[in-house]
Amino acid sequence: MAFRYDIVEFNTALKPFCFEYAFDKLGADIALYLDPDIFVLRPLRHIMAALAEGSECVLIPHITAPLDEGKNPDTLTILRVGALQSRLCGIC
């Protein structure tokens, strides 16, 4: 896959294998995935609580307010890829 995909596609293609390894080989109960461009400003208590209470997957909005036009990504780009991205998940 490393020779077939660009770096973004390769990263995306590897995620399910990494989750499978974490759960099946390492015995993980939950997995938390954050894109490298995510900046965490406070503890993720609500997310961890949702997972502890039995949620199999937590979706976090990619954006929460309109974007300034003329910047990247713009509103059209987000509409093309989706406003929600799976960030935490063992199944999705």
C-alpha positions as CSV (number, residue, x, y, z in Angstrom):
1,M,0.0,0.0,0.0
2,A,2.9,2.4,0.7
3,F,3.8,2.4,-2.9
4,R,0.3,2.6,-4.3
5,Y,-1.1,5.5,-2.2
6,D,0.0,9.0,-1.4
7,I,0.7,9.7,2.3
8,V,-2.9,10.8,3.1
9,E,-4.5,7.8,1.4
10,F,-1.9,5.5,3.0
11,N,-2.7,6.9,6.5
12,T,-6.4,6.4,5.9
13,A,-5.9,2.8,4.5
14,L,-3.9,1.8,7.6
15,K,-6.4,2.8,10.2
16,P,-8.6,-0.3,10.2
17,F,-5.5,-2.6,10.5
18,C,-4.2,-0.5,13.4
19,F,-7.5,-0.8,15.2
20,E,-7.7,-4.5,14.5
21,Y,-4.2,-4.9,15.9
22,A,-4.9,-2.9,19.0
23,F,-8.1,-4.9,19.8
24,D,-7.1,-8.4,18.7
25,K,-3.3,-8.5,19.5
26,L,-2.9,-5.9,22.3
27,G,-6.2,-6.6,24.0
28,A,-7.3,-2.9,24.0
29,D,-10.9,-2.3,25.2
30,I,-11.1,1.1,23.5
31,A,-9.2,3.1,20.9
32,L,-8.9,6.8,20.5
33,Y,-7.8,8.3,17.2
34,L,-7.2,11.9,16.7
35,D,-5.9,13.3,13.4
36,P,-2.5,14.9,13.6
37,D,-4.0,18.4,13.0
38,I,-6.2,18.1,16.2
39,F,-5.2,20.4,19.1
40,V,-6.7,19.2,22.4
41,L,-7.4,22.1,24.7
42,R,-8.9,20.2,27.7
43,P,-9.4,16.6,28.9
44,L,-11.6,14.5,26.8
45,R,-13.8,13.5,29.7
46,H,-17.1,13.5,27.8
47,I,-15.7,11.2,25.1
48,M,-14.1,8.8,27.5
49,A,-17.4,8.7,29.6
50,A,-19.4,7.9,26.4
51,L,-17.1,5.0,25.6
52,A,-17.1,3.8,29.2
53,E,-20.9,3.8,29.2
54,G,-21.0,1.5,26.2
55,S,-20.8,3.7,23.1
56,E,-19.0,1.8,20.4
57,C,-18.2,4.9,18.4
58,V,-18.1,8.6,19.1
59,L,-18.3,11.1,16.3
60,I,-16.9,14.6,16.6
61,P,-17.9,17.4,14.3
62,H,-15.1,18.5,12.0
63,I,-16.4,22.1,12.2
64,T,-18.9,23.8,14.5
65,A,-19.2,27.2,12.8
66,P,-19.2,28.5,9.2
67,L,-15.8,28.8,7.7
68,D,-14.2,31.9,6.3
69,E,-14.4,31.7,2.5
70,G,-11.1,31.9,0.7
71,K,-9.2,29.8,3.2
72,N,-8.4,26.1,3.0
73,P,-10.4,24.1,3.8
74,D,-13.4,26.0,2.7
75,T,-17.1,25.2,3.1
76,L,-17.2,23.3,-0.2
77,T,-14.3,21.1,0.7
78,I,-16.0,20.2,4.0
79,L,-19.2,19.4,2.2
80,R,-17.3,17.1,-0.1
81,V,-15.6,15.1,2.7
82,G,-18.3,15.4,5.4
83,A,-19.0,17.5,8.4
84,L,-18.5,14.6,10.8
85,Q,-15.4,12.4,10.8
86,S,-15.1,9.2,12.8
87,R,-12.4,10.1,15.4
88,L,-13.0,7.5,18.1
89,C,-14.0,4.0,17.2
90,G,-13.4,0.4,17.5
91,I,-15.9,-0.7,14.9
92,C,-16.5,2.2,12.4
